[in-house]
Amino acid sequence: MKVEILRLFILMWSIVFGVYYCVGTHGIFAIHGLQQMNKQLQLEIEVLTGRVTHLKESIDSWERESFLKEQLAREQLQLAYPGDTVYYL
């Protein structure tokens, strides 16, 4: 009788441990989901790092070339020097 109770207890403990090991808060499924999220975030970091690099290059070219400033002022802000004639197409 005691042996059967002990076997039943070990069986129940094994089932509870197995379920918790698979679907618990720190189980295999949770770890797998976190690994997938980590991969996705790493890709997003790479994309954002590329955008930051591109923006830094744009800022550098903006600071080096005064033509870009004038082009921006004329095309996007629709500014002109005094005495210039502006034609809209």
C-alpha positions as CSV (number, residue, x, y, z in Angstrom):
1,M,0.0,0.0,0.0
2,K,2.8,2.5,0.9
3,V,4.7,1.6,-2.2
4,E,1.6,2.3,-4.4
5,I,1.1,5.6,-2.7
6,L,4.8,6.5,-3.2
7,R,4.5,5.5,-6.9
8,L,1.4,7.6,-7.3
9,F,3.1,10.5,-5.6
10,I,6.1,10.2,-7.8
11,L,3.9,9.9,-10.9
12,M,1.8,13.0,-9.9
13,W,5.0,15.0,-9.1
14,S,6.5,14.0,-12.5
15,I,3.4,15.1,-14.3
16,V,3.2,18.5,-12.5
17,F,6.9,19.0,-13.1
18,G,6.6,18.1,-16.8
19,V,3.7,20.5,-17.3
20,Y,5.4,23.3,-15.5
21,Y,8.7,22.6,-17.4
22,C,6.8,22.9,-20.7
23,V,4.2,25.7,-20.2
24,G,5.3,27.4,-17.0
25,T,6.4,31.0,-16.8
26,H,10.0,29.9,-17.3
27,G,9.2,26.8,-19.3
28,I,10.5,25.7,-22.7
29,F,7.6,27.5,-24.6
30,A,8.2,30.8,-22.8
31,I,12.0,30.6,-23.5
32,H,11.3,29.8,-27.2
33,G,9.0,32.8,-27.5
34,L,11.6,35.1,-25.9
35,Q,14.3,33.8,-28.3
36,Q,12.0,34.6,-31.2
37,M,11.3,38.1,-29.8
38,N,15.1,38.6,-29.3
39,K,15.8,37.7,-33.0
40,Q,13.1,40.1,-34.1
41,L,14.5,42.9,-31.9
42,Q,18.0,42.3,-33.2
43,L,16.8,42.7,-36.8
44,E,15.0,45.9,-35.8
45,I,18.2,47.2,-34.1
46,E,20.1,46.5,-37.3
47,V,17.5,48.4,-39.4
48,L,17.5,51.4,-37.0
49,T,21.3,51.4,-36.9
50,G,21.4,51.7,-40.7
51,R,18.9,54.5,-40.6
52,V,20.9,56.4,-38.0
53,T,24.0,56.0,-40.1
54,H,22.2,57.3,-43.2
55,L,20.9,60.3,-41.2
56,K,24.4,61.1,-39.8
57,E,25.7,61.0,-43.4
58,S,22.9,63.4,-44.5
59,I,23.8,65.8,-41.6
60,D,27.5,65.7,-42.6
61,S,26.7,66.4,-46.2
62,W,24.3,69.2,-45.1
63,E,27.0,70.8,-43.0
64,R,29.7,70.5,-45.8
65,E,27.8,71.7,-48.8
66,S,26.0,75.0,-48.7
67,F,24.3,74.2,-52.0
68,L,22.0,71.7,-50.2
69,K,20.9,74.4,-47.8
70,E,20.0,76.7,-50.7
71,Q,18.3,73.9,-52.6
72,L,16.1,73.1,-49.5
73,A,15.3,76.8,-49.0
74,R,14.3,77.3,-52.7
75,E,12.4,74.0,-53.3
76,Q,10.8,73.0,-50.0
77,L,10.4,76.3,-48.2
78,Q,9.8,78.3,-51.5
79,L,12.2,81.1,-50.5
80,A,14.1,83.3,-53.0
81,Y,16.7,86.0,-52.9
82,P,15.5,89.6,-53.2
83,G,15.1,90.4,-56.8
84,D,14.8,86.8,-58.0
85,T,11.8,85.9,-60.2
86,V,10.1,82.7,-59.1
87,Y,8.3,80.5,-61.7
88,Y,5.9,77.8,-60.6
89,L,5.3,74.9,-63.0
